[in-house]
Amino acid sequence: EAYSAKLTEGNFGVYNIFSQMELNRALLLLRRGLIYLPDEGIVAKKIPLTTLPNLGAEIGPDRRQIHSAFTVNKPITRSLYKAFWGYDSSAIKTISQKPNASLEPKNAEQARNLWKKRGRLLIVERGRLNTYTALAIYLDEEVLSNVWWPIKVDDEVAKILAVWLNSTFGILLLLSIAEVTQGPWIDFKKELLSEMPILNVNMLKSKDREYLLNLFDKKIRNLEIKPLPEEFADPDARRVIDEAISEALDLKIKLDSLYNLLSNEPMLKGR
């Protein structure tokens, strides 16, 4: 397989994040809004994509800024400043989470400025793909974090994006900006995250937005999610999430061929 790329493009990893050619092809086409299934080719429907800034979203501070401005308290206290601290795969089983730490300011002015960038939607700042479950979570309270990017955005958009980012499409697009550190251990840089193609929630019809929001509140937020390779091998929660996205986008497709490839992908399994 040969690829052509512009020298001005900074994200060359998008061309070979996976070891399987068909997954790389699906990912590259998906970044253009085109759905490619290995057993069907390109299907007719095109997904409306945009970027986080175009949705009015602001990506919050990084871990260096947090550590500079705050000290952390666990378990959680009555501090004004709440956080979601760390990534414990044994505890993060659902998309919906609660704050698990408090922050105490080292510098009051700096802390207040960073607190303005808190959010309810969190996207992983780095990930171990063979053990991580959710790559994005939603909290009922706005928080800061040390290993998650807080995304400040309208609450309804936050819920829908939490569903999208844990769908197969959302995961593929998130992996398209990953910087590989070692095998399945990867980073997601702020600059690339702001440029990442993401579902254009503003293009959804009102009934489809309501459908996703109702399904999130009544079912998806409490679905137990297994680690990525296990979930693709036996896609219980993933199938529910994918079917919700497919229904909202009026897609008449089955993703079993992608599940099969992803469940056997060394980049996800670590071997």
Beta strands, then each sheet from edge to edge (+ up, - down):
strand 1: 34-37
strand 2: 41-46
strand 3: 49-50
strand 4: 58-59
strand 5: 70-73
strand 6: 81-84
strand 7: 96-97
strand 8: 101-105
strand 9: 119-124
strand 10: 126-128
strand 11: 136-145
strand 12: 148-152
strand 13: 179-182
strand 14: 185-187
strand 15: 198-199
sheet 1: 1+ 2-
sheet 2: 3+ 15-
sheet 3: 4+ 12- 9+ 11- 6- 8+ 5-
sheet 4: 4+ 12- 9+ 11- 7-
sheet 5: 10+ 14- 13+
end
